[in-house]
Amino acid sequence: MTEQGSDGAVQRAEKRVKKVRDFYGNLLAYLIVNTILVLIDLADGAGDDAFLGLDWAYFPIIGWGIFVILDAIATFGFGSRFFGTAWEERKLREYTEQERRRQYPYT
């Protein structure tokens, strides 16, 4: 592997580590904040008609939870087959080839 290739691999690895670290920070914040919201909701005396004893806490749990799931998909590559690095490289090659053909149509 060339020196430049090695540097690129290190930069990609650092970027990936930061992305995973950020995901776990977001997940921790989600768990802490929503636990506090559930405790507040339970403590304020939810009525008998409340779902699972909660009046409003499930709204931020579900709403924020959707974004945590999307972040997990982006971080751990469940959708990488469609929009990951391989997809980016494939599209880059495709667009580069299109530009070459556009620029030099008779070669």
N, C-alpha and C positions, 0 to 999 in steps of 0.2 A: 504494500500500500504506500502511496506517495505521502510526502510530508503534508501536502495540502489536503489530501483525502483524509488523513488522520486528524487534522485540525477540524475539518468539517464534521467528522464522526464525533469528536469531542463536543463540538458546539451543539449538535443534534441531541447528544446524550444529556448535556446540561439543560437544554430546553425541555426535554422529556421529564427529567427529574424535577424541575421547577413546576411543570404542569401537574405532576402527581402530587407534589407537596401542596400546591395550591388547592387541588381537589380535596385532599384530606383536611386542610384547614377549613374549607367551605363546609364539608360534611360535619366536622366538629361543631362549627357555629350553628348549623342547622339543628343538630341534636340538642345542644345546650339551650338555644333560644326557644325551640318548640317545647322542650320539657318545661321550661319556666312558664310559657304561655298556657300549657295544659294545667299546670298547678294553679295558676291564677284563675283560669276558667273554672276549675273544680272548686276552688276556695270561694268564689263569688256566689255560690249557691245556685247552680244550674237547676232549672225546673225539671219536673218529671217528664216533660215532653222533649227534652233534649236528647240528641243522638249520642249514645254511650256516655251520657252524663256531661257532655260538652255542648255549650251554646255556640261558640264561635271559633274555638281553637283549631278546628279541623280545616278552616279556610287557609290559614298560612301553612299548615302542615302539607296540605295537598298542593297548593300553589307553588310554594318553595320546593316541595318534593319533586315536582315535575322538572324544575331546573337542575336539581341535584342529579336526577336520573340522566338528563341530557348531558350534563357535565361529565358523568361517569362514562357515558357512551363515547364522548369526545376524547376523554383522557385515556381510557383503556382500550380504545380501538375497536369496539364492537361494530362501529360503522366504518372502520378504516378501509374495508373492501370498496366502499363507494366513494369516500371522501378523505382517505388517508394519504400518506406520503406516496404510495404507489400510484394512486389516482392522480395526484398532483404531477408526478413525473411523467405519467402517460399523457396527460393533457398538455404538459409543457412540450413534449416531443411532437405531439399532434399539431399544436399551434405553430411551433417552430417550422415544421415541415410545410404547413399551409403558407406561412409567410415567405419561405424560400421559393415555393412554387409561384406565388404571386409576384415576387420580385424578379425571378428568373423563369419565366413560363416556358422557355424553349430549351431548357437544359435537360 
